Amino acid sequence: MKSDLDGLAAREAESRTKNARTRDPRFIKFLEHLAFGQSISGACGSSDLPRRTLYDWMEQDQEIRDLVDHAKC
């Protein structure tokens, strides 16, 4: 399963947008941890992406929300 998910967030971010936030290494790492089943809080901690920053981005950007929702599936 891990090999299927390796680079998932990076591929998603590169193929769907030119949004700088989605290319942030912390966000990419966050999405990978979330896809492996971590909670949002845990994935933020593992990726050094402050939870407040993530929630601000999600509030401001539908694409960020969509990527987060997709990674949770």
C-alpha positions in Angstrom: 0.0 0.0 0.0 2.8 2.4 0.9 4.2 2.2 -2.7 0.8 3.1 -4.1 0.7 6.2 -1.9 4.4 7.3 -2.4 4.4 10.7 -3.9 0.6 10.9 -4.1 0.4 14.3 -2.7 3.2 15.6 -4.9 1.5 14.2 -8.0 -1.8 15.6 -7.0 -0.4 19.0 -6.3 1.6 19.2 -9.5 -1.1 17.9 -11.8 -4.0 19.9 -10.5 -2.6 23.4 -9.8 0.0 26.0 -9.9 -1.1 27.1 -6.4 2.1 27.8 -4.4 0.5 26.5 -1.2 0.0 23.1 -2.7 3.7 22.9 -3.6 4.8 23.8 -0.1 6.9 20.8 1.1 5.2 20.9 4.5 1.7 20.6 2.8 2.9 17.8 0.6 4.2 15.9 3.6 1.0 16.6 5.5 -1.1 15.1 2.7 1.1 12.0 2.7 0.7 11.5 6.4 -3.0 12.1 6.2 -3.3 9.6 3.4 -1.6 7.0 5.6 -4.3 7.5 8.2 -3.0 10.1 10.6 -5.4 12.6 12.0 -5.2 16.2 10.9 -3.5 17.1 14.1 -1.0 14.2 13.8 -0.3 14.9 10.2 0.4 18.6 10.9 2.7 17.7 13.7 4.6 15.1 11.5 5.0 17.6 8.7 5.8 20.8 10.7 2.8 22.5 9.2 1.1 24.5 11.9 -2.6 23.5 12.3 -3.7 27.1 12.4 -1.9 27.7 9.0 -3.6 24.6 7.5 -7.1 25.8 8.7 -6.4 29.3 7.4 -5.4 27.9 4.0 -8.5 25.6 4.0 -10.8 28.6 4.8 -9.3 30.6 2.0 -8.8 28.1 -0.7 -11.2 25.5 -2.1 -8.5 23.6 -3.8 -6.7 23.1 -0.5 -9.9 21.8 1.0 -10.4 19.4 -1.9 -6.9 18.0 -1.6 -7.3 17.5 2.2 -10.7 15.7 1.6 -9.2 13.5 -1.1 -6.2 12.5 1.1 -8.6 11.5 3.9 -10.4 9.0 1.7 
